[in-house]
C-alpha cells in the first residue's frame, strides 16, 4: 500500500518526529511518500525507505480573511493533486494541521482516496470542523483529551481513534541514581510564556528560601523570531540571587541525554497540552516527574503513582511537589520506576504502528 504523508508545518517539530518513528516501524507492505516543506534530513537520520517530496508550502494571498483562506486552500489543492498524479497513492495521511490543509483533503476525495488525519492539537473552530469532517475517514487523536475535543466540535465519535504517539526509548534502560551531592532538577521545552518556565523559576525560589539544596537547569530556546522571554527568565534568576544554582543550557539536540541527568523533571505549561511529549521522554529517561494537570498529561501521569500533578500556574504547589521528591528518595525511586514502565507500555512504537495499520486497513476504500 502506497501512502502519501503530508506535513504542513514549515519547521521540524514533534509531529514530524512522531511520523518518522511511525514509518520506521510500519511493515514492508507500506510504501511511504512524505511531502514536507523543508528537508528533514538536515535535522536527523531518517528511514531509507521514504521517498521525499520537498514542497513549497502555499501562502495566503489577498487582504480579506475569506479570500486569504480560499487562496491558501487552493494552493494546497494544487500541490496535493500534483502529488497524487505523480505518486498514485492508495491513501492520504494528513500528519498535522487538517484544517490548515482542507484543500489537500478535497483533492484526495476527488481522486476517490481515503483520508486519515492526525489530530495533534485542540480545535477552536467548531463550525468549520463540523462542516469539513466528512472529508476524513478517520481522525487519529493523540490523547483522549484531543478525541473529546473533536467530538465536542462536531466530529462523530466513531470517526475518532485514540492512538498515543510512538516515543522510542533509550537503548539503555534507566537506572535510578542516588547522588552524593545535590539533586538535579530541570525543565525542557521551547522558551515561551505559556510553557511556564517563569512559574518553574518561582517554585525554585521558594525552595531556595527554605534552604533546600538542589541544582537546576532550564533547557530550550525561544521560537525563531521571538525574543524577550529568556531575558525575563534570566533577570528573574538574577534578582532572586540564584545564578549560582540555576543554569540556562539553550537548545538541547539530544533530549534523552539531558533528561537522564535529572532526578526531577518538571513540566510547567499554563495551558492544556494535547499530550506533552517531553513528559513521556522524561519518564522514559528515568526521572521522577512533576507536571501540570491539564489536557492529555493526566492520561500519562497518574498522581502519586507515576508522577506528581499540580495545578497549572501554581508555583507554591509545584515547589511543594519538587520538595517532596527531593527529600523522599523512596518516593522518587517508586515514581520514576513506575513512570518508566507506564511510558514504555503506552508509547511503544511497535504497538503504535500496529494500531495505525488497523486504521489504514479499515479506512482503505
C-alpha beads as a LAMMPS data file, in Angstrom:
LAMMPS data file: protein, C-alpha beads

365 atoms
364 bonds

1 atom types
1 bond types

-500.0 500.0 xlo xhi
-500.0 500.0 ylo yhi
-500.0 500.0 zlo zhi

Masses

1 110.0

Atoms # bond

1 1 1 0.000 0.000 0.000
2 1 1 1.468 3.327 -1.065
3 1 1 0.628 6.146 1.350
4 1 1 1.172 9.850 0.826
5 1 1 2.049 11.503 4.140
6 1 1 1.586 15.262 4.103
7 1 1 3.264 17.514 6.674
8 1 1 2.109 21.145 6.693
9 1 1 4.277 22.900 9.356
10 1 1 7.333 24.648 7.925
11 1 1 9.705 23.662 10.747
12 1 1 10.869 20.413 12.323
13 1 1 8.931 19.508 15.446
14 1 1 7.089 16.818 17.349
15 1 1 4.643 15.942 14.562
16 1 1 7.413 15.068 12.123
17 1 1 9.398 13.297 14.827
18 1 1 6.387 11.097 15.586
19 1 1 5.788 10.444 11.891
20 1 1 9.359 9.270 11.317
21 1 1 9.129 6.930 14.296
22 1 1 5.845 5.553 12.917
23 1 1 7.287 4.924 9.449
24 1 1 10.325 3.200 10.910
25 1 1 8.065 0.562 12.480
26 1 1 5.496 0.150 9.697
27 1 1 5.618 -3.219 7.877
28 1 1 7.295 -3.580 4.489
29 1 1 3.917 -3.616 2.743
30 1 1 3.746 0.172 3.259
31 1 1 5.441 2.286 0.597
32 1 1 5.740 5.772 2.166
33 1 1 5.953 9.049 0.256
34 1 1 6.476 12.045 2.563
35 1 1 5.720 15.568 1.315
36 1 1 7.103 18.263 3.586
37 1 1 8.003 21.978 3.165
38 1 1 11.610 21.511 4.354
39 1 1 14.367 18.903 4.216
40 1 1 14.014 16.792 7.358
41 1 1 17.356 15.088 6.703
42 1 1 19.246 18.138 7.915
43 1 1 17.891 17.516 11.414
44 1 1 18.121 13.768 11.914
45 1 1 18.688 10.365 10.362
46 1 1 15.580 9.143 8.558
47 1 1 14.358 5.721 7.358
48 1 1 15.852 4.868 3.969
49 1 1 12.572 3.528 2.572
50 1 1 10.980 7.004 2.443
51 1 1 10.551 8.798 -0.877
52 1 1 10.781 12.526 -0.218
53 1 1 8.937 15.400 -1.862
54 1 1 10.160 18.828 -0.746
55 1 1 7.248 21.169 -1.465
56 1 1 6.747 24.915 -1.327
57 1 1 4.027 25.470 1.259
58 1 1 1.353 27.776 -0.220
59 1 1 0.838 31.188 1.347
60 1 1 -2.487 33.004 1.729
61 1 1 -2.985 35.903 -0.664
62 1 1 -5.151 38.977 -0.546
63 1 1 -6.345 41.116 2.334
64 1 1 -9.815 39.824 3.193
65 1 1 -9.963 36.826 5.535
66 1 1 -12.122 34.657 3.285
67 1 1 -10.012 35.467 0.240
68 1 1 -6.853 34.503 2.113
69 1 1 -8.456 31.256 3.296
70 1 1 -9.603 30.377 -0.234
71 1 1 -6.246 31.103 -1.884
72 1 1 -4.385 29.162 0.798
73 1 1 -6.546 26.063 0.383
74 1 1 -6.476 26.380 -3.398
75 1 1 -2.699 26.228 -3.133
76 1 1 -2.819 23.026 -1.076
77 1 1 -5.355 21.562 -3.515
78 1 1 -2.951 22.101 -6.412
79 1 1 0.038 20.651 -4.550
80 1 1 -1.766 17.507 -3.432
81 1 1 -3.381 16.996 -6.821
82 1 1 0.080 17.017 -8.417
83 1 1 1.448 14.611 -5.805
84 1 1 -1.448 12.219 -6.355
85 1 1 -0.870 12.272 -10.104
86 1 1 2.872 11.624 -9.763
87 1 1 2.894 9.010 -6.983
88 1 1 -0.554 7.381 -7.284
89 1 1 -1.013 6.511 -3.585
90 1 1 -3.828 4.351 -2.260
91 1 1 -4.356 6.517 0.844
92 1 1 -3.512 10.038 2.080
93 1 1 -2.386 10.616 5.659
94 1 1 -2.500 14.247 6.794
95 1 1 0.091 14.143 9.563
96 1 1 -0.804 17.506 11.091
97 1 1 -2.908 20.596 10.538
98 1 1 -6.062 19.119 8.988
99 1 1 -7.827 22.480 8.984
100 1 1 -4.679 24.009 7.509
101 1 1 -4.844 21.601 4.581
102 1 1 -8.501 21.274 3.678
103 1 1 -7.589 21.766 0.035
104 1 1 -5.416 18.655 0.184
105 1 1 -8.255 16.625 1.687
106 1 1 -10.582 17.848 -1.084
107 1 1 -8.052 16.786 -3.737
108 1 1 -7.792 13.312 -2.201
109 1 1 -11.567 12.952 -2.020
110 1 1 -11.988 13.992 -5.644
111 1 1 -9.486 11.258 -6.524
112 1 1 -11.682 8.837 -4.507
113 1 1 -8.943 8.158 -1.976
114 1 1 -9.291 7.550 1.732
115 1 1 -8.031 10.242 4.092
116 1 1 -6.619 9.698 7.582
117 1 1 -5.941 12.866 9.598
118 1 1 -3.795 13.051 12.702
119 1 1 -5.264 15.359 15.343
120 1 1 -2.273 16.615 17.327
121 1 1 -3.879 19.667 18.920
122 1 1 -7.129 21.160 20.126
123 1 1 -9.541 22.666 17.612
124 1 1 -11.148 26.038 18.305
125 1 1 -13.388 26.240 15.227
126 1 1 -16.481 24.106 15.801
127 1 1 -18.368 25.331 12.773
128 1 1 -15.520 24.711 10.308
129 1 1 -14.523 21.331 11.744
130 1 1 -18.086 20.042 11.819
131 1 1 -18.671 21.014 8.188
132 1 1 -15.399 19.561 6.894
133 1 1 -15.080 16.369 8.968
134 1 1 -16.844 14.467 6.182
135 1 1 -13.627 14.771 4.152
136 1 1 -11.845 12.436 6.588
137 1 1 -12.398 8.709 7.071
138 1 1 -10.666 8.596 10.445
139 1 1 -9.173 11.118 12.868
140 1 1 -6.236 9.768 14.861
141 1 1 -6.276 11.594 18.209
142 1 1 -3.016 11.560 20.172
143 1 1 -4.885 11.542 23.512
144 1 1 -8.352 11.083 24.950
145 1 1 -8.411 14.817 25.626
146 1 1 -7.919 15.546 21.920
147 1 1 -10.579 12.985 20.956
148 1 1 -13.044 14.598 23.355
149 1 1 -12.279 17.982 21.804
150 1 1 -13.045 16.593 18.332
151 1 1 -16.365 15.176 19.476
152 1 1 -17.295 18.449 21.184
153 1 1 -16.592 20.223 17.895
154 1 1 -18.947 18.064 15.870
155 1 1 -16.899 15.025 14.780
156 1 1 -18.798 11.738 15.153
157 1 1 -17.238 9.571 17.901
158 1 1 -16.986 6.613 15.507
159 1 1 -14.537 8.637 13.407
160 1 1 -12.143 9.256 16.329
161 1 1 -9.495 6.729 17.321
162 1 1 -7.105 7.384 20.208
163 1 1 -3.584 6.226 19.368
164 1 1 -0.761 7.511 21.517
165 1 1 2.297 8.716 19.623
166 1 1 5.347 6.475 19.488
167 1 1 8.307 7.531 21.610
168 1 1 11.393 5.419 21.089
169 1 1 13.005 4.792 24.470
170 1 1 16.765 4.997 25.026
171 1 1 18.549 1.729 24.332
172 1 1 19.952 1.581 27.842
173 1 1 17.178 1.148 30.431
174 1 1 17.079 3.918 33.035
175 1 1 18.895 3.273 36.286
176 1 1 17.896 5.047 39.472
177 1 1 20.672 7.198 40.945
178 1 1 21.211 8.404 44.487
179 1 1 23.571 11.347 44.304
180 1 1 26.190 12.068 46.891
181 1 1 25.832 15.785 46.140
182 1 1 22.729 17.888 45.435
183 1 1 19.887 16.583 43.278
184 1 1 19.333 17.809 39.709
185 1 1 16.019 19.473 38.829
186 1 1 15.271 20.566 35.285
187 1 1 12.748 21.646 32.687
188 1 1 12.973 21.077 28.927
189 1 1 10.939 22.897 26.307
190 1 1 10.708 25.855 23.996
191 1 1 11.078 29.094 25.926
192 1 1 7.721 30.826 25.668
193 1 1 5.395 32.143 28.372
194 1 1 2.662 29.516 28.028
195 1 1 5.244 26.797 28.712
196 1 1 5.503 28.213 32.244
197 1 1 9.253 28.388 32.806
198 1 1 8.701 31.532 34.900
199 1 1 6.447 29.526 37.244
200 1 1 9.232 26.958 37.498
201 1 1 11.679 29.707 38.499
202 1 1 9.230 30.984 41.120
203 1 1 8.924 27.445 42.522
204 1 1 12.707 27.131 42.684
205 1 1 12.898 30.424 44.568
206 1 1 10.531 29.079 47.227
207 1 1 12.806 26.073 47.673
208 1 1 15.865 28.297 47.778
209 1 1 14.307 30.451 50.506
210 1 1 13.768 27.309 52.575
211 1 1 17.464 26.396 52.125
212 1 1 16.629 23.137 50.355
213 1 1 19.720 22.049 48.377
214 1 1 19.365 21.500 44.625
215 1 1 20.885 22.370 41.268
216 1 1 18.510 23.373 38.483
217 1 1 18.691 23.798 34.723
218 1 1 16.439 25.307 32.060
219 1 1 16.899 23.693 28.631
220 1 1 15.429 25.135 25.464
221 1 1 15.474 28.175 23.206
222 1 1 12.964 30.793 22.145
223 1 1 10.967 30.219 18.935
224 1 1 12.502 31.677 15.800
225 1 1 11.848 35.413 15.649
226 1 1 10.675 35.668 19.260
227 1 1 12.857 37.437 21.816
228 1 1 12.394 38.720 25.333
229 1 1 11.165 35.771 27.387
230 1 1 14.601 34.270 28.002
231 1 1 15.847 37.680 29.090
232 1 1 12.919 37.880 31.504
233 1 1 13.764 34.453 32.944
234 1 1 17.425 35.314 33.370
235 1 1 16.506 38.546 35.115
236 1 1 14.220 36.641 37.477
237 1 1 17.011 34.235 38.380
238 1 1 19.474 37.100 38.872
239 1 1 17.110 39.173 41.028
240 1 1 16.368 36.128 43.197
241 1 1 20.059 35.501 43.783
242 1 1 20.035 32.046 42.168
243 1 1 22.540 32.425 39.329
244 1 1 24.913 30.005 41.074
245 1 1 22.354 27.167 41.161
246 1 1 20.166 27.748 38.067
247 1 1 21.768 27.143 34.683
248 1 1 20.487 28.054 31.205
249 1 1 21.506 25.417 28.644
250 1 1 19.925 26.717 25.428
251 1 1 18.775 24.350 22.683
252 1 1 19.376 20.676 23.504
253 1 1 19.846 18.455 20.432
254 1 1 19.773 15.181 22.396
255 1 1 16.878 15.447 24.860
256 1 1 17.320 11.998 26.376
257 1 1 20.942 12.714 27.239
258 1 1 19.813 15.802 29.123
259 1 1 16.809 14.181 30.802
260 1 1 18.898 11.233 32.003
261 1 1 20.888 13.717 34.098
262 1 1 17.831 14.786 36.060
263 1 1 16.481 13.430 39.318
264 1 1 13.296 15.503 38.951
265 1 1 11.899 16.659 35.587
266 1 1 9.288 19.424 35.672
267 1 1 6.548 20.213 33.166
268 1 1 5.012 23.651 33.835
269 1 1 2.655 24.501 30.956
270 1 1 -0.016 27.080 31.725
271 1 1 -2.412 25.829 29.032
272 1 1 -3.687 22.284 28.463
273 1 1 -1.354 20.364 26.170
274 1 1 -2.697 17.749 23.755
275 1 1 -0.241 15.264 25.251
276 1 1 3.092 16.665 26.445
277 1 1 5.770 14.576 24.722
278 1 1 8.550 15.881 26.946
279 1 1 6.773 14.346 29.959
280 1 1 6.909 10.932 28.284
281 1 1 10.572 11.395 27.367
282 1 1 11.414 12.332 30.961
283 1 1 9.672 9.213 32.263
284 1 1 11.495 7.006 29.755
285 1 1 14.775 8.623 30.799
286 1 1 14.204 7.560 34.403
287 1 1 13.402 10.911 36.013
288 1 1 10.632 11.426 38.548
289 1 1 8.083 13.833 37.047
290 1 1 6.206 16.849 38.363
291 1 1 3.664 18.014 35.771
292 1 1 0.804 20.460 35.497
293 1 1 -2.618 18.829 35.302
294 1 1 -4.229 19.757 32.002
295 1 1 -5.047 18.341 28.588
296 1 1 -3.606 14.892 27.922
297 1 1 -0.937 14.961 30.629
298 1 1 -3.090 13.254 33.334
299 1 1 -3.523 10.319 30.943
300 1 1 0.210 9.699 31.277
301 1 1 0.973 10.938 34.779
302 1 1 -1.199 9.207 37.370
303 1 1 -0.925 11.317 40.519
304 1 1 1.052 9.595 43.280
305 1 1 1.554 6.527 41.064
306 1 1 3.683 7.532 38.073
307 1 1 4.391 11.156 38.994
308 1 1 3.001 14.163 40.799
309 1 1 0.397 16.501 39.289
310 1 1 -0.004 20.151 40.283
311 1 1 -2.465 22.869 39.176
312 1 1 -1.405 24.989 36.214
313 1 1 0.262 28.260 37.217
314 1 1 0.596 27.353 40.912
315 1 1 4.236 27.916 41.929
316 1 1 3.556 27.027 45.558
317 1 1 2.103 23.618 44.688
318 1 1 4.938 22.990 42.235
319 1 1 7.546 23.836 44.867
320 1 1 5.850 21.505 47.325
321 1 1 5.857 18.605 44.843
322 1 1 9.522 19.140 43.943
323 1 1 10.398 19.347 47.631
324 1 1 8.698 16.019 48.331
325 1 1 10.729 14.312 45.625
326 1 1 13.997 15.906 46.716
327 1 1 13.551 14.877 50.325
328 1 1 11.945 11.445 49.881
329 1 1 14.306 9.191 47.927
330 1 1 11.999 6.169 48.179
331 1 1 9.096 8.130 46.691
332 1 1 11.349 9.426 43.937
333 1 1 12.515 5.911 43.096
334 1 1 8.994 4.468 43.138
335 1 1 7.531 7.150 40.855
336 1 1 10.495 7.030 38.473
337 1 1 10.299 3.244 38.083
338 1 1 6.513 3.214 37.675
339 1 1 6.636 6.146 35.265
340 1 1 9.214 4.476 33.026
341 1 1 7.171 1.276 32.903
342 1 1 3.944 3.129 32.048
343 1 1 5.619 5.198 29.327
344 1 1 7.176 2.126 27.699
345 1 1 3.780 0.437 27.625
346 1 1 1.703 3.393 26.391
347 1 1 4.109 4.749 23.789
348 1 1 5.626 1.547 22.414
349 1 1 6.362 2.219 18.698
350 1 1 5.549 -1.375 17.713
351 1 1 2.114 -1.103 19.336
352 1 1 1.572 2.304 17.720
353 1 1 2.421 1.021 14.229
354 1 1 0.090 -1.957 14.687
355 1 1 -2.834 0.288 15.697
356 1 1 -2.210 2.674 12.791
357 1 1 -2.090 -0.258 10.357
358 1 1 -5.517 -1.338 11.604
359 1 1 -6.830 2.158 10.848
360 1 1 -5.296 2.080 7.368
361 1 1 -6.940 -1.238 6.527
362 1 1 -10.306 -0.120 7.930
363 1 1 -10.174 3.195 6.031
364 1 1 -8.814 1.955 2.703
365 1 1 -11.541 2.076 0.071

Bonds

1 1 1 2
2 1 2 3
3 1 3 4
4 1 4 5
5 1 5 6
6 1 6 7
7 1 7 8
8 1 8 9
9 1 9 10
10 1 10 11
11 1 11 12
12 1 12 13
13 1 13 14
14 1 14 15
15 1 15 16
16 1 16 17
17 1 17 18
18 1 18 19
19 1 19 20
20 1 20 21
21 1 21 22
22 1 22 23
23 1 23 24
24 1 24 25
25 1 25 26
26 1 26 27
27 1 27 28
28 1 28 29
29 1 29 30
30 1 30 31
31 1 31 32
32 1 32 33
33 1 33 34
34 1 34 35
35 1 35 36
36 1 36 37
37 1 37 38
38 1 38 39
39 1 39 40
40 1 40 41
41 1 41 42
42 1 42 43
43 1 43 44
44 1 44 45
45 1 45 46
46 1 46 47
47 1 47 48
48 1 48 49
49 1 49 50
50 1 50 51
51 1 51 52
52 1 52 53
53 1 53 54
54 1 54 55
55 1 55 56
56 1 56 57
57 1 57 58
58 1 58 59
59 1 59 60
60 1 60 61
61 1 61 62
62 1 62 63
63 1 63 64
64 1 64 65
65 1 65 66
66 1 66 67
67 1 67 68
68 1 68 69
69 1 69 70
70 1 70 71
71 1 71 72
72 1 72 73
73 1 73 74
74 1 74 75
75 1 75 76
76 1 76 77
77 1 77 78
78 1 78 79
79 1 79 80
80 1 80 81
81 1 81 82
82 1 82 83
83 1 83 84
84 1 84 85
85 1 85 86
86 1 86 87
87 1 87 88
88 1 88 89
89 1 89 90
90 1 90 91
91 1 91 92
92 1 92 93
93 1 93 94
94 1 94 95
95 1 95 96
96 1 96 97
97 1 97 98
98 1 98 99
99 1 99 100
100 1 100 101
101 1 101 102
102 1 102 103
103 1 103 104
104 1 104 105
105 1 105 106
106 1 106 107
107 1 107 108
108 1 108 109
109 1 109 110
110 1 110 111
111 1 111 112
112 1 112 113
113 1 113 114
114 1 114 115
115 1 115 116
116 1 116 117
117 1 117 118
118 1 118 119
119 1 119 120
120 1 120 121
121 1 121 122
122 1 122 123
123 1 123 124
124 1 124 125
125 1 125 126
126 1 126 127
127 1 127 128
128 1 128 129
129 1 129 130
130 1 130 131
131 1 131 132
132 1 132 133
133 1 133 134
134 1 134 135
135 1 135 136
136 1 136 137
137 1 137 138
138 1 138 139
139 1 139 140
140 1 140 141
141 1 141 142
142 1 142 143
143 1 143 144
144 1 144 145
145 1 145 146
146 1 146 147
147 1 147 148
148 1 148 149
149 1 149 150
150 1 150 151
151 1 151 152
152 1 152 153
153 1 153 154
154 1 154 155
155 1 155 156
156 1 156 157
157 1 157 158
158 1 158 159
159 1 159 160
160 1 160 161
161 1 161 162
162 1 162 163
163 1 163 164
164 1 164 165
165 1 165 166
166 1 166 167
167 1 167 168
168 1 168 169
169 1 169 170
170 1 170 171
171 1 171 172
172 1 172 173
173 1 173 174
174 1 174 175
175 1 175 176
176 1 176 177
177 1 177 178
178 1 178 179
179 1 179 180
180 1 180 181
181 1 181 182
182 1 182 183
183 1 183 184
184 1 184 185
185 1 185 186
186 1 186 187
187 1 187 188
188 1 188 189
189 1 189 190
190 1 190 191
191 1 191 192
192 1 192 193
193 1 193 194
194 1 194 195
195 1 195 196
196 1 196 197
197 1 197 198
198 1 198 199
199 1 199 200
200 1 200 201
201 1 201 202
202 1 202 203
203 1 203 204
204 1 204 205
205 1 205 206
206 1 206 207
207 1 207 208
208 1 208 209
209 1 209 210
210 1 210 211
211 1 211 212
212 1 212 213
213 1 213 214
214 1 214 215
215 1 215 216
216 1 216 217
217 1 217 218
218 1 218 219
219 1 219 220
220 1 220 221
221 1 221 222
222 1 222 223
223 1 223 224
224 1 224 225
225 1 225 226
226 1 226 227
227 1 227 228
228 1 228 229
229 1 229 230
230 1 230 231
231 1 231 232
232 1 232 233
233 1 233 234
234 1 234 235
235 1 235 236
236 1 236 237
237 1 237 238
238 1 238 239
239 1 239 240
240 1 240 241
241 1 241 242
242 1 242 243
243 1 243 244
244 1 244 245
245 1 245 246
246 1 246 247
247 1 247 248
248 1 248 249
249 1 249 250
250 1 250 251
251 1 251 252
252 1 252 253
253 1 253 254
254 1 254 255
255 1 255 256
256 1 256 257
257 1 257 258
258 1 258 259
259 1 259 260
260 1 260 261
261 1 261 262
262 1 262 263
263 1 263 264
264 1 264 265
265 1 265 266
266 1 266 267
267 1 267 268
268 1 268 269
269 1 269 270
270 1 270 271
271 1 271 272
272 1 272 273
273 1 273 274
274 1 274 275
275 1 275 276
276 1 276 277
277 1 277 278
278 1 278 279
279 1 279 280
280 1 280 281
281 1 281 282
282 1 282 283
283 1 283 284
284 1 284 285
285 1 285 286
286 1 286 287
287 1 287 288
288 1 288 289
289 1 289 290
290 1 290 291
291 1 291 292
292 1 292 293
293 1 293 294
294 1 294 295
295 1 295 296
296 1 296 297
297 1 297 298
298 1 298 299
299 1 299 300
300 1 300 301
301 1 301 302
302 1 302 303
303 1 303 304
304 1 304 305
305 1 305 306
306 1 306 307
307 1 307 308
308 1 308 309
309 1 309 310
310 1 310 311
311 1 311 312
312 1 312 313
313 1 313 314
314 1 314 315
315 1 315 316
316 1 316 317
317 1 317 318
318 1 318 319
319 1 319 320
320 1 320 321
321 1 321 322
322 1 322 323
323 1 323 324
324 1 324 325
325 1 325 326
326 1 326 327
327 1 327 328
328 1 328 329
329 1 329 330
330 1 330 331
331 1 331 332
332 1 332 333
333 1 333 334
334 1 334 335
335 1 335 336
336 1 336 337
337 1 337 338
338 1 338 339
339 1 339 340
340 1 340 341
341 1 341 342
342 1 342 343
343 1 343 344
344 1 344 345
345 1 345 346
346 1 346 347
347 1 347 348
348 1 348 349
349 1 349 350
350 1 350 351
351 1 351 352
352 1 352 353
353 1 353 354
354 1 354 355
355 1 355 356
356 1 356 357
357 1 357 358
358 1 358 359
359 1 359 360
360 1 360 361
361 1 361 362
362 1 362 363
363 1 363 364
364 1 364 365
